[in-house]
Amino acid sequence: EAGVVQSPRYKIIEKKQPVAFWCNPISGHNTLYWYLQNLGQGPELLIRYENEEAVDDSQLPKDRFSAERLKGVDSTLKIQPAELGDSAVYLCASSPQGGTSYNEQFFGPGTRLTVL
Amino acid sequence: DAKTTQPNSMESNEEEPVHLPCNHSTISGTDYIHWYRQLPSQGPEYVIHGLTSNVNNRMASLAIAEDRKSSTLILHRATLRDAAVYYCILRGNGQNFVFGPGTRLSVLP
């Protein structure tokens, strides 16, 4: 079974430029998460989707970040414009039914963003 | 979301058992205890989870205190590949995973 796929793995951009990250979850997983991970810290949730609906985007900085999950499968996370402080690893995860307390999450390898 | 407390770092010798502690004194009755680990340059991966009883799987064992206010992840024979950051997370129904900084485990050859 293929795991969670993310691309690109690495991205270097200059500040004020836009950037987009793509995630393909495990087939059949209804729940998709985007996390941000700063160096030396644990992942922090940005947004959670149940199928195509964003059920928790309370931690997403909506002035510059946006996300979509068309048809409830793939998802894209965008930053426009990027700031120096956005340099981090962006992780995507999926789960069969995310809201259930015992279900595990499957993480992709992440995209390491560097903003110059 | 309930919080957990873990040591920042631990060290172990290869092929010896490792006991990684986690305190979660504010755990509620329906919270599951999850453990994930993150190898260098990878996303976190599931290790084990439990509710009240001790749990075993091919990767590790989870020992849960009787009052559920603490738990211990046990790696029976540490290998160099087990060097990672280990996260202890509580999760109730409908709640999100909240990752702390975890415990960085170093395994010495």
HADDOCK unambig.tbl for C-alpha pairs under 7 A between the chains (distance, minus, plus):
assign (segid A and resid 40 and name CA) (segid B and resid 101 and name CA) 6.96 0.50 0.50
assign (segid A and resid 41 and name CA) (segid B and resid 101 and name CA) 4.81 0.50 0.50
assign (segid A and resid 42 and name CA) (segid B and resid 99 and name CA) 5.12 0.50 0.50
assign (segid A and resid 42 and name CA) (segid B and resid 100 and name CA) 5.30 0.50 0.50
assign (segid A and resid 42 and name CA) (segid B and resid 101 and name CA) 4.82 0.50 0.50
assign (segid A and resid 42 and name CA) (segid B and resid 102 and name CA) 6.95 0.50 0.50
assign (segid A and resid 43 and name CA) (segid B and resid 99 and name CA) 5.90 0.50 0.50
assign (segid A and resid 44 and name CA) (segid B and resid 99 and name CA) 6.78 0.50 0.50
assign (segid A and resid 91 and name CA) (segid B and resid 43 and name CA) 6.85 0.50 0.50
assign (segid A and resid 99 and name CA) (segid B and resid 93 and name CA) 5.94 0.50 0.50
assign (segid A and resid 99 and name CA) (segid B and resid 94 and name CA) 4.25 0.50 0.50
assign (segid A and resid 99 and name CA) (segid B and resid 95 and name CA) 6.53 0.50 0.50
assign (segid A and resid 100 and name CA) (segid B and resid 93 and name CA) 5.13 0.50 0.50
assign (segid A and resid 100 and name CA) (segid B and resid 94 and name CA) 6.06 0.50 0.50
assign (segid A and resid 101 and name CA) (segid B and resid 31 and name CA) 6.99 0.50 0.50
assign (segid A and resid 101 and name CA) (segid B and resid 32 and name CA) 6.21 0.50 0.50
assign (segid A and resid 101 and name CA) (segid B and resid 91 and name CA) 5.48 0.50 0.50
assign (segid A and resid 101 and name CA) (segid B and resid 92 and name CA) 4.88 0.50 0.50
assign (segid A and resid 101 and name CA) (segid B and resid 93 and name CA) 4.39 0.50 0.50
assign (segid A and resid 101 and name CA) (segid B and resid 94 and name CA) 6.71 0.50 0.50
assign (segid A and resid 102 and name CA) (segid B and resid 32 and name CA) 6.18 0.50 0.50
assign (segid A and resid 104 and name CA) (segid B and resid 46 and name CA) 6.63 0.50 0.50
assign (segid A and resid 106 and name CA) (segid B and resid 45 and name CA) 6.61 0.50 0.50
assign (segid A and resid 107 and name CA) (segid B and resid 43 and name CA) 5.39 0.50 0.50
assign (segid A and resid 107 and name CA) (segid B and resid 44 and name CA) 6.01 0.50 0.50
assign (segid A and resid 107 and name CA) (segid B and resid 45 and name CA) 6.57 0.50 0.50
assign (segid A and resid 108 and name CA) (segid B and resid 43 and name CA) 5.63 0.50 0.50
assign (segid A and resid 109 and name CA) (segid B and resid 42 and name CA) 4.84 0.50 0.50
assign (segid A and resid 109 and name CA) (segid B and resid 43 and name CA) 4.69 0.50 0.50
assign (segid A and resid 110 and name CA) (segid B and resid 43 and name CA) 6.18 0.50 0.50
